[in-house]
Every structure is written in structure tokens, then in C-alpha cells.
């Protein structure tokens, strides 16, 4: 299972909310089924929980990479201003 790439912070939060809802629904179904049929529900829940972990990691990664891009842009803007001042 893999987490989607290139999600915005809002999309990551929406994905996490949707996965939480799906996991909650599946846990409810596990309790409502017979003993023989709940094994696949447990596997599905485990897979969704893993996907949720991967997406949650993206939330942290996206914050870091956004800050890195902002810092890089700021540095380039400062360099541009310094070069402009040098030749003025």
C-alpha cells in the first residue's frame, strides 16, 4: 500500500478523515459478523491503517518541503536584490 504523492495539506487532511471513517465502519462490521467472516475485515482494517500512517507522514513531509521551498525562494529573491544593488 502506498500513499498518493503531491497532495496539498487540505487533501492530506481530507484523506485522513476519510480513512478514519472507513476504518470505523469496518470495525463496526467486524463486530456485527460471524466469527468465520471477520478475518478479511481485520486485514482490510490493517491495510487502511497502514495507508493512513503513510498519508500522515506526507502531512509532515509537506510541511517541511513547503518551508524548504519558501526558504529557497526567499534566498533567491535576496540574491536577485543583492545583484540588482551591485549593478545599480
N, C-alpha and C positions, 0 to 999 in steps of 0.2 A: 504494500500500500504506500502511496506517495501523496504528498501534499501538492496542490497546484502551485505553480510558480507565478510570479508577477501579480500578486494580489495587493490591492490597496488596504490600508488599515481597516477601513469600513467593511470591505469584502471579507477580510480575515475574521473580524468580529461577527459578521453575519454567518459565516461558515461555522464558527464555533457554536453559535446559538442553535443553528440547525442540527449540528451533530449532537449537541446536548439533548435536544428534543427527540431525535431518533433513538438515542441510547436509552432515554427514559421510557419511550414507548416499548422498545424491545424488552427491557427489564420487566415491564408490566405484563407483556405477553408470556414471558418465561414463567411467571407465577401463575398464569391462567391456563397453562398447557399441562399435558400429562408428563409423567417422568421420562418417557422414552423420546419425546419430540423436542425437548428443550436444548439438546446438545448443539444444534445448529444455531439457535439463538445466542448461546454463550459465545460461539465462535464469531458470529456477526458482531456482537457487542464488543468483543476484544479487538476486532479489526477496526471498528469505528472509534474506539478509544485510542488506538494507536494513531489513526489518521488525525484525531483531534490533537494529540500531542505534537504531531508534525506541523499542523497548522498553527498551533500555539507558538511553536518555535519560530515560525515565519513572522508572527506578530513581533517578537523580539528582534528578529533579524531585520525586518522592515524598518523598525525604529532606528536601529544602528545605521543601516545603509542610507536612510534618508538624511540622517545627521552628517554622514560622511559626504554625501553629495552636496549638502548645503555648505559644509566647510570648504569643499573643493571649489565650489562656485564663488564663495566669498574670497578665497585665496586668489583665484583668477581675476576677479574684479579688482582686488587690491593691486595685483601685479599690473593690470591694464592702466589703473590710475597712476601708479608709480612711473610707468613707461611714458605716459602722457605728460606727466610733470617734468620728466627728464628732457623731453624734446620741446617743451614749451619755452 
